């Protein structure tokens, strides 16, 4: 990754730690300050100027030489807010007017999921670089056309799973490739939320109406139906526009896992879940569990993965990805990595065969299992003031546009992360095991 730098601290040093915690700091070189040459200026537009779209804009503008030129949305209130915040920019309800402008080099696609593929393809064909929010596609079958469009256009395309560019993921990948946990055999991920906004109960603007909302443009390729503001502003709840908790959150965990362990994806997918709390008319579960089989590859011998999302967690919202191997385990977030190394203890070193036999013959029966020493632990935490994964992800995107290293989360990577997540929905709604070919990137 561009500009990464890690503090020293090899996992082999943990062998003598014996239950102690070793702390290390993860740092990143600062974004180069100063003027940006006119030739490196990037004219940016956002299509979908809602909460995530405008948050992406705010992050993107932290990269020197990036200028917001235009905003597109189907709700007039969002366009008004974009002009109030960013001044004299071009605004429109029609994204095609954005793609036709010569002063726009890159677009953020921050729309509901059902528009991601079509808008991304049109933008690439119009010669624009594309930053598309995850998941890359609304339907698995849409993926190959988008991959083809990226290849044919030669333009930069990056999916917006920001953790991909995080110091946490990068350090975890480094440790894994060093053999810090030995042979990977199991992984698990968890994402919890416990508030209405986290459960997609987004507020409905009081000025939303059929006059201020372009309902037909919102629907696009989705089935026709009468205007419903809930579907516009809480679109994640509905299958016509969103991809449920799997497309919203599982895809982040898949992206991180595949990056860290260099995997192309699972071959067998099975999901379970239900609507346990948010019975508000939504069509997708608020609790989802997934189980995945990963095949043997050159990077790992094959392993199993379990993922879970809970939208009414009783404590607090949290997330992690855990990798478990033959010699230890890692807990990975975007901002830290906790590595725990097993400290092997041979019971024969503590009890001879004779003493074990004596103990077995006595009233006490067999002795208690010899206790292992507490695992040695290393904590890698980002330094105070770290700019964050969101900024780093956009930095990598714009560096690629300017001729720097190519992005990692391109259309191929994006499909390999999105497809297993969307296959969870197939398994859940169709009550079946789903087979996936991660090499051909097709349902098997």
Long-range contacts (C-beta under 8 A, 24 or more apart in sequence): 1-165, 1-170, 1-392, 1-396, 1-408, 2-395, 2-396, 2-399, 2-404, 2-405, 3-28, 3-29, 3-31, 3-395, 4-28, 4-29, 4-167, 4-170, 5-29, 6-167, 6-170, 6-171, 6-174, 6-380, 7-380, 9-378, 9-380, 10-178, 11-175, 11-178, 11-180, 11-328, 11-339, 11-341, 11-378, 13-378, 14-339, 14-341, 14-376, 14-377, 14-378, 15-341, 15-343, 15-376, 16-376, 17-341, 17-376, 17-377, 17-378, 18-343, 18-373, 18-374, 18-376, 19-343, 19-373, 19-374, 19-375, 19-376, 19-377, 20-376, 20-377, 21-377, 21-378, 21-379, 22-376, 22-377, 22-378, 22-379, 23-378, 23-379, 23-381, 24-378, 24-379, 24-380, 24-381, 25-380, 25-381, 25-382, 25-383, 26-167, 26-168, 26-171, 26-336, 26-337, 26-380, 26-381, 26-382, 26-383, 26-386, 27-167, 27-382, 27-383, 27-386, 28-167, 28-386, 28-387, 28-392, 31-62, 31-63, 31-64, 31-387, 31-391, 31-395, 32-64, 33-64, 34-64, 35-64, 36-64, 36-65, 37-65, 40-65, 40-402, 41-65, 41-66, 41-67, 42-66, 42-67, 42-105, 42-106, 42-398, 42-401, 42-402, 43-67, 43-69, 43-101, 43-103, 43-104, 43-105, 43-106, 44-68, 44-69, 44-104, 44-105, 44-106, 44-107, 44-108, 45-69, 45-70, 45-71, 45-72, 45-98, 45-101, 45-104, 45-106, 45-107, 45-108, 45-128, 46-70, 46-71, 46-72, 46-82, 46-107, 46-108, 46-110, 47-72, 47-73, 47-95, 47-98, 47-107, 47-108, 47-109, 47-110, 47-111, 47-119, 47-123, 48-72, 48-73, 48-108, 48-109, 48-110, 48-111, 48-112, 48-115, 48-133, 49-73, 49-78, 49-79, 49-81, 49-82, 49-110, 50-75, 50-78, 50-110, 51-202, 52-110, 52-133, 53-108, 53-110, 53-111, 53-133, 54-78, 54-81, 54-82, 54-85, 54-110, 55-390, 56-108, 56-110, 56-131, 56-133, 56-160, 56-390, 56-394, 57-86, 57-108, 59-390, 59-391, 59-394, 60-108, 60-131, 60-394, 60-398, 62-387, 62-391, 62-394, 63-391, 63-394, 63-395, 63-398, 65-398, 66-398, 69-101, 69-103, 69-104, 70-98, 70-101, 70-104, 72-97, 72-98, 74-213, 74-214, 74-215, 74-217, 74-218, 74-232, 75-205, 75-208, 75-212, 75-213, 75-214, 75-232, 76-212, 76-213, 77-205, 77-207, 77-208, 77-212, 93-214, 93-217, 94-217, 95-119, 95-122, 96-122, 99-123, 99-126, 99-128, 100-126, 104-128, 105-129, 105-401, 106-130, 106-131, 106-156, 106-397, 106-398, 106-401, 107-131, 108-132, 108-133, 108-160, 109-133, 112-218, 112-235, 112-236, 112-241, 112-242, 113-137, 113-138, 113-241, 113-242, 113-243, 113-247, 114-138, 114-220, 114-221, 114-222, 114-240, 114-241, 114-242, 115-220, 115-221, 117-142, 117-143, 117-145, 117-146, 118-220, 118-221, 120-146, 120-149, 120-157, 121-145, 121-146, 121-149, 124-149, 124-150, 124-152, 124-153, 124-155, 124-157, 125-149, 125-152, 125-153, 127-153, 127-155, 128-155, 129-155, 129-156, 129-157, 129-397, 129-400, 129-401, 130-155, 130-156, 130-157, 130-158, 131-158, 131-160, 131-394, 131-397, 132-157, 132-158, 132-159, 132-160, 132-414, 133-159, 133-160, 134-159, 134-160, 134-161, 134-247, 134-251, 134-252, 134-255, 134-414, 134-417, 134-418, 135-159, 135-243, 135-247, 135-248, 135-251, 135-414, 135-417, 135-418, 135-421, 135-422, 136-411, 136-414, 136-415, 136-417, 136-418, 137-414, 137-415, 137-418, 137-422, 138-241, 138-243, 138-247, 139-422, 140-415, 140-418, 140-419, 140-422, 140-423, 140-443, 143-411, 143-414, 143-415, 143-418, 143-419, 143-441, 144-415, 144-441, 146-411, 146-414, 146-415, 147-411, 147-412, 147-415, 147-441, 149-411, 150-410, 150-411, 151-411, 156-397, 156-400, 156-401, 156-406, 156-407, 157-407, 157-410, 157-411, 157-414, 158-393, 158-396, 158-397, 158-400, 158-407, 158-409, 158-410, 159-255, 159-409, 159-410, 159-411, 159-413, 159-414, 159-417, 159-418, 160-393, 161-251, 161-252, 161-255, 161-256, 161-393, 161-409, 161-417, 162-334, 162-389, 162-390, 162-392, 162-393, 163-252, 163-255, 163-256, 163-334, 163-389, 164-255, 164-256, 164-259, 164-389, 164-393, 164-408, 164-409, 165-389, 165-392, 165-393, 165-395, 165-396, 166-334, 166-335, 166-389, 166-392, 167-334, 167-335, 167-382, 167-386, 167-389, 167-392, 168-332, 168-333, 168-334, 168-335, 168-336, 168-337, 168-380, 168-382, 168-389, 169-256, 169-259, 169-260, 169-332, 169-334, 169-389, 171-337, 171-380, 172-256, 172-260, 172-321, 172-323, 172-330, 172-332, 172-337, 173-259, 173-260, 173-261, 173-262, 175-330, 175-337, 175-339, 176-260, 176-261, 176-323, 176-330, 179-327, 180-327, 180-328, 180-330, 180-339, 180-341, 181-323, 181-324, 181-325, 181-326, 181-327, 181-328, 181-329, 181-330, 181-339, 182-325, 182-326, 182-327, 182-328, 183-300, 183-301, 183-325, 183-326, 183-327, 184-261, 184-300, 184-301, 184-303, 184-323, 184-324, 184-325, 185-301, 185-303, 185-304, 185-324, 185-325, 185-326, 186-303, 186-304, 186-305, 186-306, 186-324, 187-257, 187-261, 187-303, 187-304, 187-305, 187-306, 187-321, 187-322, 187-323, 187-324, 188-305, 188-306, 188-307, 188-308, 188-321, 188-322, 188-324, 189-250, 189-253, 189-256, 189-257, 189-305, 189-306, 189-307, 189-308, 189-319, 189-320, 189-321, 189-322, 190-307, 190-308, 190-309, 190-310, 190-318, 190-319, 190-320, 191-245, 191-249, 191-250, 191-252, 191-253, 191-308, 191-309, 191-310, 191-318, 191-319, 192-309, 192-310, 192-311, 192-313, 192-315, 192-316, 192-317, 192-318, 192-319, 193-310, 193-311, 193-313, 193-317, 194-311, 194-312, 194-313, 194-314, 194-315, 194-316, 194-317, 195-317, 198-311, 198-317, 199-278, 199-286, 199-311, 199-312, 200-234, 200-236, 200-237, 200-282, 201-234, 201-278, 201-280, 202-233, 202-234, 203-233, 204-229, 204-230, 204-233, 204-234, 205-233, 208-232, 208-233, 230-281, 234-282, 236-284, 237-280, 237-281, 237-282, 237-283, 237-284, 238-282, 238-283, 238-284, 239-283, 239-284, 239-425, 242-284, 243-421, 243-422, 243-425, 244-284, 244-285, 244-288, 244-425, 245-284, 245-285, 245-286, 245-288, 245-309, 245-311, 246-271, 246-288, 246-290, 246-309, 246-421, 246-422, 246-424, 246-425, 247-418, 247-421, 247-422, 247-425, 249-309, 249-319, 250-288, 250-290, 250-307, 250-309, 250-420, 250-421, 250-424, 251-417, 251-418, 251-421, 252-319, 253-307, 253-319, 253-321, 254-416, 254-417, 254-418, 254-420, 254-421, 255-409, 255-413, 255-417, 256-321, 256-332, 257-305, 257-321, 257-323, 258-413, 258-416, 258-417, 259-408, 260-321, 260-323, 260-332, 261-299, 261-300, 261-323, 262-297, 262-299, 262-300, 263-294, 263-297, 263-299, 263-300, 263-438, 264-297, 264-416, 264-438, 264-439, 265-294, 265-416, 265-417, 265-419, 265-420, 265-436, 265-438, 266-292, 266-293, 266-294, 266-295, 266-305, 266-420, 266-436, 266-438, 267-293, 267-294, 267-295, 267-435, 267-436, 267-437, 267-438, 267-444, 268-292, 268-293, 268-433, 268-434, 268-435, 268-436, 269-420, 269-423, 269-424, 269-426, 269-427, 269-433, 269-434, 269-435, 269-436, 270-427, 270-433, 270-434, 271-424, 271-425, 271-427, 271-428, 272-428, 273-428, 276-312, 277-311, 277-312, 278-311, 278-312, 284-425, 285-428, 286-310, 286-311, 286-312, 287-311, 287-312, 288-424, 288-428, 290-424, 290-427, 292-420, 295-438, 307-424, 328-375, 334-389, 335-381, 335-382, 335-386, 335-389, 336-379, 336-380, 336-381, 336-382, 337-379, 337-380, 338-377, 338-378, 338-379, 338-380, 339-377, 339-378, 339-379, 339-380, 340-375, 340-376, 340-377, 341-375, 341-376, 341-377, 341-378, 342-372, 342-375, 343-372, 343-373, 343-374, 343-375, 343-376, 344-372, 345-370, 345-371, 345-372, 345-373, 412-441, 415-441, 416-441
